[in-house]
Structure formats: structure tokens, C-alpha cells
Amino acid sequence: MSTAFVFPGQGAQTIGMGRDLAEAYPAARAVFDEVDEALGEKLSDLIWEGDLETLTLTQNAQPALMATSMAAMRALEAEGITVSRASFVAGHSLGEYSALCAAGVLSVADTAKLLRIRGTAMQEAVPVGVGAMAALLGLDFDAVTAVATEAAQGEVCQAANDNDPGQVVVSGHKAAVERACEIAKAKGAKRAVMLPVSAPFHCALMAPAADVMAEALAGVDFAAPAVTVVPNVRAEGCADAAALRGLLVEQITGAVRWRESVVWMAGQGVTEIWEIGAGKALSGMIRRIDRSVATRAVGSPDDVKATLDG
């Protein structure tokens, strides 16, 4: 039986996440302390006792979710389960940074700093109100790509997240995304839902943020991964540190090919996927992609203990 570890992206954040891990495992608490020190602020106070609106700000949510994922990873390690248990690691959007940290490519401190820069750069790339994202339900990636092309009309509109066979997210100029919703419904989409996001992620409008991240990533050491990483924009394994650095830049404007990534891992013999960190959103997607792949959420001390029982 082959296992993969995956790490959630934005939207999984909740007030209090990871606190029980930090209380149960000193190594998990140390992750939050390290992130606080790296950022020069008590992000842990915001995560555990703040308000959700502030935590959801992109520049806060990204390092906060990574910290929670890595706290869960350290708790697993404290019980003798290391990343080498997995054949592959992957993450959804910002979760790819958590995956790289878990695989030893990046330090926790560097990952936190990069995600703060990434979140801020993505927020500042497009003025508030100019861009938007929408989830189109009931159409596959190819159909949504055609919808986005038709909706663009000289503006940016791209299929941004290929989450599962019936959920694809489009991103771009607000008016174009709104047009995409209407076109999708006319073409048989079950639903078209505008998303409560502060910027249009994973589309060409994020080019200024990609430039910022190219510079930031160039200044950080990348080690060879302890296990093979499945990057969002490639949707197949990569174990080359230099390539992984470049793929993080591409990821800012490129699509999150999550469905293809899961299909690829299953094709490599993965039969179980552990979602490490906050929430269970990825587990739901995985079940809709391939029901033969078992899922396990690891976000609490009880979850960690349950892994010891098989």
C-alpha cells in the first residue's frame, strides 16, 4: 500500500486551528513559535484567539495554514511517523509550500516568510473589486476552459483550479467571471457561485505577484526533497530542487491541476492519501476524483493517535 501526504490551501482556516496539537505536542508548539519569530509578530495569537476576518486576509491565512499543517506533521513525527512514510507529497495552491516544507526542501522560517510575501503580493497585484473568482459546478475542466475563453471578450478569464471532475474555478476580471457564470449555466452547469475571495488567484492578473515571488524565491535555499513532490502546475512528480523553485513562480499565474495530480498519484500506486492540517476539503475532492483511494484527515491529536492504529 502506497501513501501520499497532501496539504490544504486557503479556505480551510478556522480560529483555534492547531491549538490542541500545540498543547499536546511540544514539537507542534515549536512550529507556531518559529513562525511567530520568523514573521516578527504573534500570528499564533491571531490563529487561536483572533477574529476570522483578519485571519482570512491572504497575507495571514497563508502562513497560518502552513503553520497548522507543519504542527500536525511534527505531531506525527513525535509518534514515529515521518514524511518518508509517504511516496509523494502535494499541496493545493499555498499547500504546495507546506508540502515542500514537510519534504525538507524549505525550513519552517523560510516558508513562513515566503508565504507572507506571497500573500501580500497576491493581494496587491490587483485592486480590490477589479478581479473575481467563481466555482462552476457540473462541468469538467475542458468545458470550463471553453467557457472562460468565450467569456473573456478581451479581458482575463481563465480556468484556475481543476479541483475535481465536477468543480472547476475560474479567475480573472470581475465582469468576465460574471459572464462565465452565465455562459456556464446556459451550457448545463449545475451551479455557478461567485467566491468570497479578495483577489483573482491563479490567472494572468497575478503576473506582478509572480515577479515578486521570483525575486523572493531566488534568495532562499532549496534542498533536495526527502520524498517526491507533485507540483500544482505539472501534476506529476518532481524531485529536482531547482525545478521546484521555478514551478512555484509558475504557480502564481498557472492553474492548480489538483484533479490531475490525484489521478497521477493513484496511477503510481497510491491507495491512501492523508490530508495534513486544517479541514477536510481535499479529502472530499479526492473521493470525487477516485473513490478507490482512501482518505484520512490528520488535524488533531486524536487524528494523530488514530494513525498509529492503522
C-alpha positions in Angstrom: 0.0 0.0 0.0 1.4 3.4 -1.0 0.5 6.6 0.8 0.7 10.3 -0.1 0.6 13.3 2.2 -1.3 16.4 1.0 -1.7 19.8 2.5 -4.7 22.2 2.3 -5.0 25.6 0.8 -6.8 28.8 1.5 -10.4 28.5 2.8 -9.5 25.8 5.4 -8.7 28.4 8.1 -10.6 28.5 11.3 -10.0 30.3 14.6 -8.3 27.8 17.1 -6.8 25.5 14.4 -3.8 23.7 15.6 -4.1 24.8 19.2 -4.9 21.3 20.5 -1.8 20.0 18.6 0.4 22.7 20.2 -1.0 21.8 23.7 -0.4 18.0 23.2 3.0 18.1 21.4 5.9 20.4 22.2 7.2 19.9 18.7 3.9 21.2 17.3 4.1 24.2 19.6 7.6 24.9 18.4 6.3 25.3 14.9 4.0 28.2 15.9 6.8 29.8 17.9 9.1 29.5 14.9 6.6 31.1 12.6 5.9 33.9 15.1 9.6 34.6 15.3 10.1 34.5 11.5 7.3 37.0 11.0 8.2 39.2 13.9 4.6 39.0 15.3 2.4 36.7 17.3 0.5 35.1 14.4 -0.4 32.3 16.8 -2.5 34.7 18.9 -4.5 35.6 15.8 -4.9 31.9 14.8 -6.1 30.8 18.2 -7.8 33.9 19.7 -8.3 36.4 16.8 -11.2 37.1 14.5 -11.8 35.1 11.4 -12.0 38.1 9.1 -8.4 39.1 10.0 -7.2 35.6 9.8 -8.8 35.2 6.4 -6.7 38.1 4.9 -4.5 36.4 2.4 -1.2 37.5 4.0 -2.3 35.9 7.3 -4.2 32.8 6.1 -1.3 31.5 4.1 1.4 31.3 6.8 -1.3 30.3 9.4 -2.4 27.3 7.4 1.2 26.3 6.7 1.9 26.5 10.4 -1.0 24.3 11.3 -0.1 21.7 8.7 3.5 21.6 9.9 2.3 21.4 13.5 0.3 18.3 12.5 3.4 16.9 10.7 5.6 17.4 13.8 3.0 15.7 15.9 3.1 12.7 13.5 6.9 12.7 13.7 6.7 12.7 17.5 4.7 9.5 17.2 7.3 8.0 14.9 5.6 8.7 11.5 7.9 10.7 9.3 7.4 12.1 5.8 9.3 9.1 4.5 6.1 7.2 5.2 4.7 8.9 2.1 5.6 8.1 -1.5 4.6 11.6 -2.6 3.6 15.0 -1.1 1.4 17.6 -2.7 -0.5 20.7 -1.7 -3.4 22.8 -3.0 -2.0 26.2 -4.0 -0.3 27.6 -0.8 -0.4 24.0 0.4 2.4 23.3 -2.0 4.6 25.4 0.2 3.6 23.2 3.2 4.4 20.1 1.1 7.8 21.4 0.3 8.4 22.3 4.0 7.3 18.8 5.1 9.7 17.3 2.5 12.6 19.2 3.9 13.0 21.5 0.8 12.3 24.6 2.8 12.7 25.5 6.5 9.6 26.5 8.5 11.0 30.0 8.9 11.7 30.5 5.2 8.3 29.0 4.3 6.5 31.4 6.6 8.4 34.4 5.2 7.7 33.3 1.7 4.0 32.9 2.3 3.8 36.3 3.9 5.4 37.8 0.9 3.2 35.7 -1.4 0.0 36.6 0.3 0.8 40.3 0.3 2.0 40.3 -3.3 -1.1 38.4 -4.5 -3.4 40.9 -2.6 -1.6 43.9 -4.1 -1.4 42.6 -7.6 -5.0 43.6 -8.5 -7.0 46.5 -6.9 -9.9 45.2 -4.8 -13.0 44.9 -6.8 -11.3 44.5 -10.2 -10.9 40.7 -10.1 -13.1 37.8 -9.0 -13.3 34.0 -8.9 -16.2 31.7 -9.3 -16.8 28.0 -8.8 -18.5 26.3 -11.7 -20.2 23.0 -10.7 -21.1 20.2 -13.0 -18.8 21.0 -15.9 -15.4 19.4 -16.5 -12.1 21.2 -17.0 -12.2 21.2 -20.8 -15.8 22.6 -20.8 -14.9 25.3 -18.3 -11.8 26.3 -20.3 -14.1 26.8 -23.3 -16.5 28.8 -21.2 -13.6 31.0 -19.9 -12.4 31.6 -23.4 -15.9 32.7 -24.6 -16.4 34.9 -21.5 -13.1 36.8 -21.7 -14.0 39.2 -24.5 -10.7 40.9 -24.3 -10.4 40.6 -20.5 -8.7 37.9 -18.5 -10.8 34.8 -17.7 -9.1 31.5 -17.0 -9.8 28.1 -15.6 -7.8 28.5 -12.4 -8.4 25.4 -10.2 -9.3 22.0 -11.6 -10.4 20.7 -8.2 -12.4 17.6 -9.1 -14.5 16.2 -12.0 -17.4 18.5 -11.2 -15.8 21.6 -9.7 -13.6 24.0 -11.6 -12.9 27.5 -10.5 -12.5 30.4 -13.0 -10.5 33.6 -12.2 -10.0 36.9 -13.9 -11.6 40.3 -14.4 -14.9 40.6 -12.4 -17.1 41.3 -15.4 -15.5 38.4 -17.3 -16.0 36.0 -14.4 -19.6 37.1 -14.1 -20.1 36.4 -17.8 -18.5 33.0 -17.4 -21.1 32.2 -14.7 -24.0 32.9 -17.1 -22.4 31.1 -20.0 -21.7 28.1 -17.8 -25.3 27.9 -16.6 -26.5 28.1 -20.2 -24.2 25.2 -21.1 -25.6 23.0 -18.3 -23.6 23.8 -15.2 -25.5 22.8 -12.0 -24.4 25.9 -10.2 -22.1 28.9 -10.7 -21.0 30.5 -7.4 -19.0 33.7 -7.0 -16.4 33.1 -4.3 -15.7 35.4 -1.3 -12.0 36.0 -2.2 -10.0 39.2 -2.1 -8.1 38.7 -5.4 -8.3 36.7 -8.6 -5.7 34.0 -7.9 -4.0 31.7 -10.5 -4.6 33.8 -13.6 -2.6 36.2 -15.7 -3.7 39.2 -13.5 -1.3 37.8 -10.9 1.8 38.5 -13.0 3.0 41.3 -10.7 2.9 38.8 -7.8 4.8 36.2 -9.9 7.6 38.8 -10.4 7.8 39.5 -6.6 7.9 35.7 -5.9 10.6 35.1 -8.4 12.8 37.5 -6.6 11.9 36.2 -3.1 12.4 32.6 -4.1 15.8 33.3 -5.6 17.1 34.4 -2.2 16.1 31.2 -0.4 17.9 27.9 -0.1 16.1 24.9 -1.6 17.2 21.4 -0.5 16.6 18.2 -2.4 13.2 16.8 -1.3 13.1 13.8 1.0 10.1 12.4 -1.0 8.9 13.3 -4.5 6.7 16.4 -4.8 3.7 16.7 -7.1 3.6 20.4 -8.1 0.3 22.0 -9.0 1.3 23.2 -12.4 2.9 20.0 -13.5 0.6 17.4 -12.0 3.3 14.8 -11.9 6.3 14.0 -9.7 9.3 16.3 -9.4 12.4 15.7 -7.2 14.7 18.5 -8.5 15.1 21.4 -6.2 15.9 24.0 -8.9 12.8 22.9 -10.9 10.6 23.1 -7.8 11.7 26.7 -7.2 10.7 27.7 -10.8 7.4 25.9 -10.6 6.4 27.9 -7.5 6.7 31.0 -9.7 4.7 29.5 -12.5 2.0 28.5 -9.9 1.1 32.2 -9.2 -0.4 32.6 -12.6 -0.9 29.0 -13.6 -3.8 26.6 -12.9 -3.9 24.4 -9.8 -4.2 21.0 -11.5 -5.4 19.1 -8.4 -7.6 16.6 -10.2 -4.8 15.5 -12.5 -2.4 15.4 -9.5 -4.6 13.0 -7.7 -5.1 10.9 -10.8 -1.3 10.8 -11.4 -0.6 9.7 -7.8 -3.2 7.0 -8.0 -1.7 5.8 -11.2 1.7 5.5 -9.4 0.0 3.1 -7.0 -1.1 5.4 -4.2 -4.0 3.8 -2.4 -4.3 6.1 0.6 -4.0 9.9 1.0 -3.5 11.7 4.3 -4.7 15.4 4.5 -2.3 17.0 6.9 -3.6 20.2 8.6 -6.8 22.1 8.8 -10.1 20.8 7.4 -11.2 18.0 5.1 -11.8 19.9 1.8 -9.1 18.0 -0.1 -10.4 14.6 1.2 -13.8 15.4 -0.3 -12.2 16.3 -3.6 -10.1 13.2 -3.6 -13.2 11.0 -3.1 -14.9 12.6 -6.0 -11.8 12.1 -8.2 -11.1 8.4 -7.3 -13.3 6.6 -4.9 -10.8 3.7 -4.7 -8.3 6.0 -2.9 -8.8 6.0 0.9 -8.5 9.3 2.7 -7.6 10.3 6.2 -7.6 13.7 7.8 -4.8 14.5 10.3 -5.6 17.7 12.1 -5.9 16.9 15.8 -4.2 14.9 18.4 -6.9 12.2 18.2 -6.3 12.1 14.4 -2.6 11.6 15.0 -3.2 8.8 17.5 -5.6 7.1 15.1 -2.8 6.8 12.5 -0.9 4.6 15.0 -3.8 2.1 14.8 -3.5 1.7 11.1 
